[in-house]
Amino acid sequence: MKSIFLIFVMLSCAITVVGQDTIIPLWPKDIPSNIITNEKEVHKKGEILRISKVQIPTIEVYLPAKEKATGQAVLIFPGGGYHLLAYDWEGTDIAKLLNDKGIAGIVVKYRLPESKSLVDKHKIPLQDAQRAIRIVRSKTKEWGIHKGKIGIIGFSAGGHLAATLGTHFKEEVYSKQDAIDTFSARPDFMALVYPVITMKKQFTHQGSKEALLGEDATAKLVRHYSNELHVSSKTPPTFLMHATDDRAVPVENSLLFFSSLKQFSVPVTMHIYPEGGHGFSLALKNKHLKNWVKQWYVWLENL
């Protein structure tokens, strides 16, 4: 009997572990702007899981224990220069940390414009971002999420996508597929961590710009995706974090966005650290820099 009981417990634990996350495809019908090719999605696992050439965009949902749940949810956009996704480093690791605080963490595996399986490439990430947040809004009752507490966080190029969603949420970038597409795509709040904000030459991250807009981007496209130019009074409250010595994405990206948010009286909090470089994620090994996460939690609690 003891053996049977132990087997039952082990199976139950296994089921619990598997059930901690749920992966949901974003598009129930045809994926917009896709074309059929022989291209395959690539997963490279080293210290960081790097995903490129995304073929089936998804959300991976991590829900907190019900007794801890705050009703908040955060969609997470990993960075990678619009060439790849640092999927665990700036994605699932963040989701699991949020769960510890009672917050639902939802990792968005969005399509990347350098894929040859796509047309209208500059629209692709925003298509997936809008659809992702609409799916979450459609699942609030099922997932125990408050309909007014759905926010986003993005890192580096994922920060550009998050900022694009926060400033272009009304833009129609795909044809409606079902009732989910009637939900608002506006985030209730957003956090941008060492984000690419502008596409203007002086301060942009050139790799992200070329991947999203092409090497010969028109002035119109550059302006359209320079998010500091599209802030309005409807832009959600924003948390900004950057390191002054970031050589990949200059700190001026966050400063430009802060200035625009301030101009439109959008609530904004910004933390600028003197050192840290780029791509440090949670910075768990940096005694000073890792405090940004605590600052973010305080900000979330006081929204």
Backbone as numpy.savetxt, mean C-alpha at the origin, in Angstrom:
# Nx Ny Nz CAx CAy CAz Cx Cy Cz
-6.42 -42.76 23.76 -7.25 -41.54 23.76 -6.38 -40.28 23.76
-5.31 -40.33 24.58 -4.43 -39.17 24.63 -3.83 -38.88 23.27
-3.45 -39.95 22.54 -2.86 -39.78 21.21 -3.84 -39.12 20.27
-5.09 -39.59 20.32 -6.13 -39.02 19.45 -6.35 -37.55 19.77
-6.37 -37.26 21.09 -6.59 -35.87 21.52 -5.45 -34.96 21.03
-4.19 -35.47 21.16 -3.05 -34.67 20.71 -3.09 -34.43 19.22
-3.47 -35.46 18.45 -3.58 -35.29 16.99 -4.63 -34.24 16.66
-5.76 -34.27 17.39 -6.84 -33.30 17.16 -6.35 -31.88 17.44
-5.61 -31.70 18.55 -5.08 -30.38 18.90 -4.11 -29.89 17.83
-3.23 -30.79 17.37 -2.25 -30.40 16.36 -2.92 -29.98 15.06
-3.95 -30.73 14.66 -4.69 -30.39 13.45 -5.40 -29.06 13.60
-5.95 -28.83 14.78 -6.65 -27.56 15.03 -5.69 -26.39 14.92
-4.48 -26.56 15.49 -3.48 -25.50 15.42 -3.07 -25.23 13.98
-2.91 -26.31 13.22 -2.53 -26.17 11.82 -3.58 -25.41 11.04
-4.85 -25.74 11.29 -5.94 -25.05 10.61 -5.95 -23.58 10.98
-5.68 -23.28 12.26 -5.66 -21.89 12.71 -4.58 -21.11 11.99
-3.38 -21.70 11.88 -2.28 -21.00 11.22 -2.62 -20.72 9.77
-3.16 -21.72 9.06 -3.51 -21.53 7.66 -4.59 -20.48 7.52
-5.50 -20.42 8.48 -6.63 -19.52 8.39 -6.35 -18.10 8.82
-5.10 -17.79 9.20 -4.79 -16.44 9.65 -4.87 -15.43 8.52
-4.64 -15.86 7.29 -4.70 -14.93 6.17 -5.55 -15.52 5.06
-6.15 -14.64 4.30 -7.00 -15.02 3.18 -6.55 -14.24 1.96
-6.39 -14.92 0.84 -5.97 -14.26 -0.39 -7.17 -14.19 -1.34
-7.45 -12.97 -1.81 -8.62 -12.74 -2.65 -8.18 -12.05 -3.94
-8.49 -12.62 -5.10 -8.21 -11.93 -6.36 -9.02 -10.63 -6.45
-8.42 -9.60 -7.01 -9.10 -8.32 -7.09 -10.22 -8.31 -8.13
-10.03 -9.02 -9.21 -10.93 -8.89 -10.35 -11.68 -10.21 -10.60
-13.01 -10.21 -10.47 -13.79 -11.45 -10.65 -13.98 -11.83 -12.11
-13.85 -10.84 -13.00 -14.04 -11.10 -14.43 -12.71 -10.84 -15.14
-12.76 -10.13 -16.24 -11.52 -9.81 -16.94 -10.73 -8.78 -16.16
-9.41 -8.97 -16.09 -8.54 -8.01 -15.43 -8.35 -6.83 -16.39
-8.70 -5.61 -15.98 -8.63 -4.48 -16.91 -7.21 -4.20 -17.38
-7.13 -3.79 -18.64 -5.86 -3.40 -19.27 -4.86 -4.55 -19.40
-5.34 -5.80 -19.26 -4.48 -6.96 -19.43 -4.53 -7.48 -20.86
-3.42 -8.02 -21.33 -3.39 -8.74 -22.59 -2.75 -10.10 -22.34
-3.10 -11.07 -23.15 -2.60 -12.43 -22.96 -1.19 -12.55 -23.51
-0.28 -12.98 -22.66 1.11 -13.24 -23.06 1.56 -14.53 -22.38
2.80 -14.91 -22.65 3.37 -16.09 -21.97 4.15 -15.71 -20.71
4.01 -14.48 -20.28 4.74 -14.00 -19.11 4.26 -14.69 -17.84
5.18 -14.98 -16.95 4.87 -15.63 -15.67 5.26 -14.73 -14.50
4.47 -14.82 -13.43 4.81 -14.08 -12.22 6.07 -14.67 -11.60
6.94 -13.80 -11.08 8.23 -14.23 -10.54 8.28 -13.95 -9.05
8.64 -14.99 -8.26 8.86 -14.85 -6.82 10.31 -15.22 -6.53
11.06 -14.27 -5.97 12.45 -14.54 -5.59 12.58 -14.34 -4.08
12.91 -15.41 -3.38 13.01 -15.38 -1.93 14.46 -15.40 -1.48
14.91 -14.27 -0.94 16.20 -14.19 -0.28 15.90 -13.69 1.12
16.63 -12.68 1.56 16.27 -12.05 2.83 14.90 -11.38 2.72
14.55 -10.96 1.50 13.26 -10.35 1.22 12.59 -11.12 0.10
11.29 -11.33 0.22 10.52 -11.93 -0.87 10.21 -10.84 -1.89
10.79 -10.97 -3.07 10.57 -10.00 -4.14 9.67 -10.61 -5.21
8.55 -9.95 -5.46 7.60 -10.42 -6.47 7.61 -9.44 -7.63
7.75 -9.96 -8.84 7.72 -9.11 -10.02 6.80 -9.72 -11.07
6.50 -8.94 -12.09 5.65 -9.37 -13.22 4.32 -9.95 -12.72
3.68 -9.24 -11.80 2.44 -9.71 -11.20 1.40 -9.95 -12.28
0.80 -11.14 -12.28 -0.20 -11.51 -13.28 -1.62 -11.48 -12.72
-1.78 -11.95 -11.49 -3.09 -11.98 -10.84 -3.01 -11.10 -9.58
-3.47 -9.85 -9.65 -3.41 -8.99 -8.47 -4.39 -9.48 -7.40
-3.95 -9.36 -6.14 -4.74 -9.90 -5.02 -4.64 -8.97 -3.81
-5.49 -9.25 -2.82 -5.26 -8.74 -1.47 -5.07 -9.95 -0.56
-4.13 -9.83 0.36 -3.90 -10.86 1.38 -4.32 -10.26 2.71
-5.34 -10.86 3.31 -6.03 -10.27 4.45 -5.60 -10.93 5.76
-5.12 -10.12 6.69 -4.77 -10.57 8.04 -5.70 -9.86 9.02
-6.54 -10.62 9.70 -7.49 -10.05 10.65 -7.01 -10.31 12.07
-7.16 -9.33 12.95 -6.75 -9.52 14.35 -7.76 -10.39 15.09
-7.37 -10.88 16.24 -8.31 -11.60 17.09 -9.47 -10.67 17.45
-10.68 -11.21 17.47 -11.87 -10.39 17.68 -11.81 -9.61 18.98
-11.25 -10.22 20.03 -11.22 -9.54 21.33 -10.26 -8.35 21.33
-9.36 -8.27 20.34 -8.41 -7.16 20.27 -8.79 -6.13 19.21
-9.73 -6.47 18.34 -10.00 -5.65 17.16 -10.47 -4.24 17.51
-9.86 -3.26 16.84 -10.22 -1.85 17.03 -11.23 -1.37 16.00
-11.45 -2.17 14.97 -12.32 -1.74 13.88 -11.57 -1.04 12.77
-10.27 -0.76 12.98 -9.46 -0.13 11.94 -8.91 -1.18 10.98
-8.71 -0.76 9.74 -8.06 -1.60 8.73 -7.09 -0.74 7.94
-5.96 -1.32 7.56 -4.96 -0.62 6.77 -4.58 -1.47 5.57
-4.77 -0.93 4.37 -4.27 -1.57 3.16 -2.81 -1.18 2.99
-1.98 -2.15 2.64 -0.53 -1.96 2.62 -0.02 -2.12 1.19
0.73 -1.10 0.73 1.29 -1.11 -0.62 2.81 -1.20 -0.52
3.39 -2.38 -0.73 4.85 -2.52 -0.68 5.52 -1.71 -1.79
6.77 -1.33 -1.54 7.54 -0.62 -2.54 8.37 -1.55 -3.39
9.14 -0.94 -4.29 9.98 -1.70 -5.20 10.19 -0.99 -6.52
10.00 0.33 -6.52 10.29 1.13 -7.71 9.37 0.88 -8.88
8.19 0.34 -8.63 7.26 -0.07 -9.69 7.86 -1.14 -10.60
8.95 -1.78 -10.14 9.55 -2.90 -10.86 9.26 -4.22 -10.15
9.15 -4.16 -8.82 8.89 -5.35 -8.03 8.20 -4.93 -6.74
7.80 -5.93 -5.95 7.20 -5.68 -4.64 8.06 -6.34 -3.57
8.49 -5.56 -2.58 9.17 -6.12 -1.41 8.08 -6.67 -0.51
7.58 -7.85 -0.86 6.27 -8.29 -0.41 6.17 -8.58 1.08
7.21 -9.16 1.67 7.15 -9.39 3.11 7.73 -8.20 3.88
8.84 -7.67 3.43 9.56 -6.59 4.10 8.68 -5.36 4.31
7.91 -5.01 3.28 7.04 -3.84 3.34 5.57 -4.21 3.13
5.26 -5.48 3.42 3.90 -5.96 3.21 3.40 -6.83 4.34
3.64 -8.13 4.26 3.08 -9.05 5.26 3.67 -8.81 6.65
4.93 -8.38 6.73 5.51 -8.06 8.05 4.73 -6.92 8.71
4.30 -5.96 7.92 3.53 -4.83 8.44 2.15 -5.30 8.88
1.54 -6.17 8.08 0.20 -6.68 8.40 0.19 -7.42 9.73
1.19 -8.26 9.95 1.26 -9.03 11.19 1.48 -8.12 12.40
2.28 -7.08 12.22 2.51 -6.13 13.30 1.21 -5.38 13.64
0.46 -5.01 12.62 -0.82 -4.33 12.84 -1.79 -5.22 13.61
-1.80 -6.51 13.29 -2.68 -7.43 14.00 -2.43 -7.42 15.50
-1.17 -7.27 15.90 -0.84 -7.22 17.32 -1.49 -6.03 18.02
-1.80 -5.00 17.24 -2.45 -3.81 17.78 -3.96 -3.82 17.53
-4.48 -4.94 17.07 -5.91 -5.06 16.86 -6.40 -4.46 15.55
-5.49 -4.23 14.61 -5.82 -3.58 13.34 -5.71 -4.60 12.21
-6.68 -4.63 11.34 -6.63 -5.51 10.17 -5.57 -5.00 9.20
-4.71 -5.91 8.75 -3.67 -5.56 7.77 -3.94 -6.27 6.46
-3.99 -5.53 5.38 -4.39 -6.09 4.08 -3.32 -5.72 3.06
-2.56 -6.71 2.61 -1.44 -6.47 1.69 -1.96 -6.53 0.25
-1.65 -5.49 -0.50 -2.10 -5.42 -1.89 -0.96 -5.85 -2.81
-1.18 -6.94 -3.52 -0.23 -7.36 -4.56 -0.72 -6.77 -5.87
-0.22 -5.59 -6.18 -0.69 -4.84 -7.34 0.19 -5.10 -8.55
-0.40 -4.92 -9.73 0.35 -5.13 -10.96 1.37 -4.02 -11.17
2.45 -4.37 -11.85 3.58 -3.47 -12.04 3.68 -3.09 -13.51
3.84 -1.81 -13.81 3.71 -1.35 -15.19 4.80 -1.82 -16.14
5.89 -2.39 -15.61 6.93 -2.89 -16.52 6.57 -4.24 -17.13
5.46 -4.83 -16.71 5.02 -6.11 -17.27 4.60 -5.95 -18.73
4.91 -6.94 -19.55 4.50 -6.88 -20.96 3.07 -7.37 -21.16
2.40 -7.76 -20.08 1.02 -8.25 -20.15 0.00 -7.11 -20.01
0.45 -5.85 -20.11 -0.41 -4.72 -19.80 -0.42 -3.68 -20.91
-1.55 -2.96 -21.01 -1.64 -1.74 -21.82 -2.09 -0.61 -20.90
-1.99 0.65 -21.37 -2.31 1.80 -20.52 -1.58 1.69 -19.18
-0.30 1.47 -19.25 0.46 1.03 -18.08 0.41 1.98 -16.90
0.37 3.27 -17.13 0.39 4.21 -16.01 -0.88 4.13 -15.17
-1.96 3.57 -15.72 -3.22 3.47 -14.98 -3.30 2.21 -14.11
-2.44 1.24 -14.40 -2.58 -0.10 -13.82 -2.52 -0.11 -12.29
-1.48 0.46 -11.65 -1.43 0.39 -10.18 -2.65 1.04 -9.53
-3.12 2.17 -10.07 -4.28 2.84 -9.48 -5.55 2.02 -9.68
-5.67 1.34 -10.80 -6.81 0.43 -10.99 -6.88 -0.58 -9.84
-5.74 -1.21 -9.56 -5.71 -2.24 -8.51 -5.92 -1.65 -7.13
-5.37 -0.45 -6.90 -5.52 0.19 -5.58 -6.98 0.56 -5.32
-7.64 1.13 -6.31 -9.05 1.50 -6.14 -9.91 0.26 -5.90
-9.67 -0.78 -6.68 -10.45 -2.00 -6.53 -10.22 -2.63 -5.16
-8.97 -2.61 -4.69 -8.63 -3.21 -3.39 -9.39 -2.56 -2.26
-9.39 -1.23 -2.21 -10.06 -0.56 -1.09 -11.58 -0.72 -1.20
-12.09 -0.82 -2.40 -13.53 -1.05 -2.56 -13.93 -2.44 -2.06
-13.09 -3.42 -2.31 -13.37 -4.77 -1.79 -13.42 -4.74 -0.27
-12.46 -4.07 0.35 -12.43 -3.99 1.81 -13.69 -3.31 2.32
-14.11 -2.22 1.68 -15.34 -1.54 2.09 -16.56 -2.46 1.97
-16.53 -3.35 1.01 -17.67 -4.26 0.81 -17.69 -5.38 1.85
-16.59 -5.55 2.60 -16.46 -6.66 3.55 -16.45 -6.21 5.01
-16.85 -4.97 5.27 -16.70 -4.44 6.63 -17.44 -5.26 7.68
-18.66 -5.64 7.41 -19.43 -6.43 8.38 -18.80 -7.80 8.58
-18.44 -8.45 7.49 -17.86 -9.79 7.55 -16.54 -9.82 8.29
-15.74 -8.76 8.14 -14.40 -8.72 8.72 -14.32 -7.91 10.00
-15.44 -7.37 10.48 -15.44 -6.61 11.72 -14.71 -5.29 11.63
-14.83 -4.62 10.48 -14.14 -3.36 10.23 -15.17 -2.22 10.23
-14.80 -1.11 10.86 -15.67 0.07 10.85 -15.56 0.75 9.49
-16.69 1.08 8.89 -16.69 1.61 7.52 -15.97 2.95 7.39
-15.79 3.66 8.50 -15.08 4.95 8.45 -13.66 4.88 8.95
-13.10 3.66 9.08 -11.75 3.50 9.63 -10.87 2.65 8.72
-10.97 2.91 7.42 -10.20 2.15 6.44 -9.13 3.05 5.83
-7.88 2.78 6.15 -6.79 3.61 5.68 -5.78 2.84 4.86
-4.69 3.51 4.50 -3.67 2.91 3.65 -2.29 3.31 4.16
-1.30 2.48 3.82 0.10 2.84 4.03 0.88 2.37 2.82
1.83 3.18 2.40 2.66 2.81 1.25 4.11 3.17 1.50
5.00 2.35 0.96 6.43 2.52 1.13 7.08 2.80 -0.23
7.88 3.86 -0.30 8.64 4.19 -1.50 7.70 4.34 -2.71
7.87 3.52 -3.77 6.94 3.60 -4.89 5.53 3.20 -4.47
5.44 2.30 -3.48 4.13 1.99 -2.90 3.54 3.20 -2.22
4.41 4.09 -1.71 3.96 5.36 -1.15 3.42 6.27 -2.24
4.04 6.22 -3.42 3.50 6.99 -4.54 2.11 6.49 -4.91
1.96 5.17 -4.96 0.64 4.61 -5.29 -0.39 4.99 -4.22
0.00 4.91 -2.95 -0.92 5.29 -1.87 -1.30 6.76 -2.00
-0.32 7.63 -2.26 -0.60 9.05 -2.43 -1.46 9.30 -3.66
-1.26 8.50 -4.71 -2.10 8.62 -5.91 -3.54 8.25 -5.58
-3.72 7.18 -4.81 -5.06 6.80 -4.39 -5.68 7.90 -3.54
-4.90 8.50 -2.66 -5.40 9.53 -1.76 -5.74 10.84 -2.44
-5.21 11.04 -3.66 -5.48 12.29 -4.38 -6.28 12.07 -5.67
-6.34 10.84 -6.15 -7.05 10.53 -7.40 -8.15 9.49 -7.18
-8.73 9.44 -5.98 -9.70 8.39 -5.67 -10.99 8.51 -6.48
-11.29 9.69 -7.01 -12.50 9.86 -7.81 -12.28 9.60 -9.30
-11.02 9.46 -9.68 -10.70 9.27 -11.09 -11.20 7.90 -11.58
-11.88 7.88 -12.70 -12.40 6.62 -13.26 -11.33 6.02 -14.17
-10.67 4.98 -13.67 -9.56 4.37 -14.42 -9.90 2.98 -14.93
-11.11 2.50 -14.64 -11.56 1.21 -15.19 -13.08 1.20 -15.21
-13.62 0.31 -16.03 -15.08 0.17 -16.14 -15.60 -0.69 -14.99
-16.71 -0.30 -14.43 -17.29 -1.03 -13.31 -17.59 -2.48 -13.71
-17.29 -3.40 -12.77 -17.53 -4.83 -13.02 -18.71 -5.37 -12.21
-18.95 -4.82 -11.02 -19.99 -5.35 -10.15 -20.34 -4.31 -9.09
-21.16 -4.71 -8.13 -21.63 -3.77 -7.09 -20.48 -3.24 -6.24
-19.40 -4.00 -6.11 -18.26 -3.54 -5.32 -17.73 -2.21 -5.84
-17.82 -2.01 -7.14 -17.28 -0.79 -7.74 -18.15 0.44 -7.50
-19.25 0.29 -6.77 -20.04 1.45 -6.38 -19.55 2.03 -5.05
-18.68 1.31 -4.34 -18.15 1.80 -3.07 -17.10 2.89 -3.31
-16.94 3.78 -2.34 -15.94 4.84 -2.43 -14.53 4.26 -2.40
-13.65 4.87 -3.18 -12.23 4.48 -3.17 -11.40 5.43 -2.32
-12.04 6.35 -1.61 -11.29 7.31 -0.80 -10.84 6.67 0.51
-9.54 6.67 0.81 -9.08 6.20 2.12 -9.53 7.17 3.21
-9.74 6.65 4.40 -10.09 7.52 5.54 -8.85 8.17 6.15
-7.68 7.57 5.92 -6.42 8.14 6.38 -5.31 7.46 5.60
-4.13 8.06 5.59 -3.02 7.40 4.90 -1.69 7.73 5.54
-0.78 6.77 5.45 0.59 6.92 5.94 1.52 6.67 4.76
2.49 7.55 4.60 3.43 7.47 3.48 4.84 7.43 4.05
5.53 6.33 3.79 6.85 6.08 4.39 7.91 6.15 3.29
8.87 7.06 3.46 9.86 7.42 2.43 9.24 7.36 1.02
8.13 8.12 0.82 7.37 7.96 -0.42 7.95 8.73 -1.60
7.79 8.16 -2.78 7.90 8.93 -4.01 6.60 9.73 -4.12
6.70 11.04 -4.27 5.52 11.88 -4.39 5.46 12.55 -5.76
6.56 13.17 -6.15 6.58 13.94 -7.38 7.21 13.16 -8.52
6.79 13.49 -9.75 7.41 12.95 -10.96 8.29 14.01 -11.63
8.38 15.19 -11.01 9.20 16.24 -11.57 10.68 15.89 -11.40
11.46 16.25 -12.40 12.84 15.77 -12.54 13.71 16.05 -11.32
13.55 17.21 -10.70 14.50 17.61 -9.66 14.52 16.67 -8.46
13.33 16.16 -8.06 13.26 15.37 -6.83 12.69 13.96 -7.00
12.28 13.58 -8.18 11.65 12.27 -8.34 12.65 11.13 -8.19
12.13 9.94 -8.04 12.95 8.72 -8.15 12.86 8.27 -9.60
13.93 8.39 -10.33 13.89 8.21 -11.77 13.44 6.81 -12.17
13.86 5.81 -11.42 13.46 4.44 -11.75 11.96 4.24 -11.67
11.34 4.79 -10.62 9.89 4.69 -10.48 9.18 5.46 -11.58
9.69 6.64 -11.88 9.08 7.47 -12.93 9.11 6.75 -14.28
10.25 6.21 -14.65 10.37 5.55 -15.95 9.53 4.29 -16.03
9.46 3.56 -14.92 8.64 2.35 -14.91 7.16 2.68 -15.09
6.70 3.74 -14.42 5.28 4.09 -14.45 4.89 4.86 -15.71
5.73 5.82 -16.11 5.34 6.74 -17.18 6.11 6.53 -18.48
7.16 5.72 -18.45 7.98 5.53 -19.64 9.14 6.52 -19.67
10.10 6.25 -20.52 11.30 7.07 -20.59 11.04 8.44 -21.19
10.01 8.54 -22.03 9.71 9.81 -22.70 8.34 10.32 -22.26
8.14 10.41 -20.95 6.85 10.83 -20.41 6.52 12.26 -20.85
5.27 12.48 -21.21 4.82 13.81 -21.58 4.71 14.70 -20.34
4.73 15.98 -20.55 4.58 16.93 -19.44 3.22 16.74 -18.75
2.22 16.38 -19.54 0.88 16.16 -18.98 0.88 14.98 -18.01
1.54 13.87 -18.40 1.61 12.72 -17.50 2.42 13.02 -16.25
3.53 13.73 -16.42 4.37 14.09 -15.28 3.56 14.90 -14.28
2.79 15.86 -14.77 1.97 16.67 -13.88 0.88 15.82 -13.22
0.27 14.94 -14.00 -0.85 14.14 -13.49 -0.43 13.26 -12.32
0.80 12.74 -12.37 1.26 11.82 -11.33 2.23 12.47 -10.34
2.32 13.79 -10.37 3.03 14.53 -9.32 1.99 14.87 -8.26
1.90 14.05 -7.25 0.73 14.08 -6.36 0.66 15.33 -5.49
1.76 16.02 -5.30 1.72 17.26 -4.54 0.86 18.32 -5.24
0.60 18.12 -6.54 -0.19 19.08 -7.31 -1.68 18.76 -7.29
-2.07 17.67 -6.64 -3.46 17.22 -6.70 -4.11 17.09 -5.32
-3.48 17.67 -4.34 -4.06 17.71 -2.99 -5.28 18.63 -3.00
-6.30 18.24 -2.25 -7.49 19.08 -2.08 -7.96 18.96 -0.64
-9.02 19.65 -0.32 -9.57 19.57 1.04 -10.13 18.18 1.33
-10.32 17.36 0.28 -10.86 16.00 0.45 -9.75 14.96 0.62
-8.50 15.37 0.48 -7.40 14.43 0.69 -7.41 13.98 2.15
-7.26 12.68 2.41 -7.38 12.19 3.79 -6.24 12.65 4.70
-6.50 12.67 6.01 -5.43 12.97 6.98 -4.22 12.08 6.72
-3.03 12.66 6.86 -1.83 11.97 6.38 -0.72 11.97 7.43
-0.04 10.84 7.51 1.18 10.66 8.32 2.34 10.49 7.35
3.37 11.32 7.49 4.54 11.25 6.62 5.78 10.90 7.43
6.64 10.06 6.84 7.89 9.69 7.52 8.99 9.53 6.48
10.15 10.12 6.78 11.25 10.10 5.81 12.56 10.30 6.57
13.66 9.90 5.96 14.99 10.17 6.50 15.67 11.24 5.64
16.34 12.17 6.29 16.98 13.27 5.58 18.06 12.78 4.62
18.75 11.68 4.97 19.86 11.20 4.15 19.42 10.16 3.11
18.14 10.15 2.77 17.63 9.22 1.75 18.18 9.63 0.39
19.05 8.82 -0.19 19.66 9.14 -1.48 18.87 8.58 -2.66
17.94 7.69 -2.39 17.12 7.12 -3.47 15.91 7.99 -3.77
15.17 8.33 -2.71 13.99 9.19 -2.83 14.22 10.40 -1.93
14.58 11.53 -2.49 14.92 12.70 -1.66 13.80 13.08 -0.70
14.20 13.54 0.48 13.25 13.92 1.52 12.31 15.03 1.04
12.72 15.76 0.02 11.86 16.83 -0.53 10.52 16.29 -1.01
10.44 15.00 -1.34 9.15 14.43 -1.72 8.13 14.59 -0.59
8.52 14.21 0.62 7.62 14.37 1.76 7.38 15.84 2.09
8.42 16.66 1.97 8.27 18.08 2.27 7.29 18.75 1.32
7.35 18.40 0.04 6.42 18.96 -0.95 4.99 18.57 -0.61
4.80 17.32 -0.24 3.43 16.86 0.06 2.92 17.51 1.34
3.78 17.62 2.33 3.40 18.29 3.57 2.93 19.71 3.28
3.68 20.43 2.47 3.34 21.82 2.15 1.98 21.91 1.47
1.70 20.99 0.55 0.41 21.00 -0.15 -0.73 20.66 0.80
-0.53 19.70 1.68 -1.56 19.33 2.65 -1.85 20.50 3.58
-0.81 21.17 4.03 -0.97 22.32 4.92 -1.75 23.43 4.22
-1.46 23.63 2.94 -2.14 24.68 2.17 -3.66 24.46 2.14
-4.07 23.18 2.10 -5.50 22.87 2.03 -6.09 22.49 3.39
-5.34 22.75 4.44 -5.79 22.51 5.82 -6.15 21.04 6.07
-5.44 20.13 5.39 -5.60 18.70 5.64 -4.75 18.33 6.85
-5.30 17.67 7.86 -4.49 17.28 9.03 -3.28 16.44 8.60
-2.10 16.85 9.02 -0.89 16.13 8.60 0.11 16.12 9.75
0.73 14.96 9.93 1.82 14.79 10.89 3.03 14.30 10.11
4.20 14.87 10.36 5.40 14.47 9.63 6.55 14.25 10.60
7.28 13.15 10.40 8.47 12.85 11.18 9.65 12.72 10.21
10.62 13.57 10.37 11.82 13.54 9.55 13.00 13.16 10.45
13.65 12.06 10.11 14.79 11.58 10.90 16.10 11.98 10.19
17.14 12.28 10.95 18.39 12.73 10.33 19.09 11.63 9.54
18.95 10.38 9.98 19.63 9.27 9.32 18.68 8.09 9.17
18.99 7.24 8.21 18.18 6.05 7.99 18.24 5.56 6.57
18.57 6.48 5.63 18.63 6.07 4.24 17.26 5.74 3.69
17.22 4.67 2.90 15.98 4.31 2.21 15.70 2.82 2.39
14.42 2.48 2.40 14.01 1.07 2.37 14.18 0.33 3.67
14.12 1.02 4.81 14.39 0.37 6.09 13.17 -0.28 6.71
12.00 -0.08 6.15 10.76 -0.69 6.65 10.56 -0.40 8.15
10.47 -1.44 8.97 10.21 -1.25 10.40 11.45 -0.80 11.18
12.61 -0.90 10.56 13.88 -0.45 11.18 14.08 -1.05 12.56
13.78 -2.33 12.71 13.79 -2.96 14.02 15.18 -3.01 14.67
16.22 -2.94 13.86 17.58 -3.00 14.40 18.17 -1.62 14.67
17.41 -0.59 14.39 17.87 0.78 14.61 17.17 1.35 15.83
17.91 1.50 16.91 17.33 1.88 18.20 16.55 3.18 18.11
17.02 4.11 17.32 16.37 5.42 17.21 15.24 5.40 16.17
15.55 4.90 14.99 14.62 5.00 13.87 13.36 4.15 14.04
13.49 3.02 14.75 12.33 2.14 14.89 11.18 2.80 15.65
11.44 3.92 16.29 10.38 4.62 17.01 9.32 5.20 16.09
9.60 5.24 14.78 8.58 5.78 13.88 7.30 4.95 13.96
7.42 3.65 14.20 6.24 2.79 14.28 5.39 3.18 15.49
6.04 3.45 16.62 5.31 3.88 17.82 4.59 5.20 17.55
5.29 6.11 16.85 4.67 7.40 16.52 3.44 7.20 15.64
3.54 6.26 14.73 2.41 5.97 13.83 1.23 5.41 14.63
1.50 4.50 15.56 0.42 3.94 16.39 -0.29 5.03 17.18
0.48 5.95 17.75 -0.13 7.05 18.52 -1.03 7.87 17.58
-0.55 8.11 16.40 -1.33 8.87 15.41 -2.63 8.12 15.06
-2.53 6.81 14.84 -3.71 6.01 14.52 -4.74 6.04 15.66
-4.25 5.98 16.88 -5.15 5.98 18.04 -5.88 7.30 18.20
-5.30 8.37 17.68 -5.87 9.69 17.90 -6.58 10.26 16.67
-6.79 9.43 15.67 -7.52 9.91 14.49 -8.94 10.28 14.88
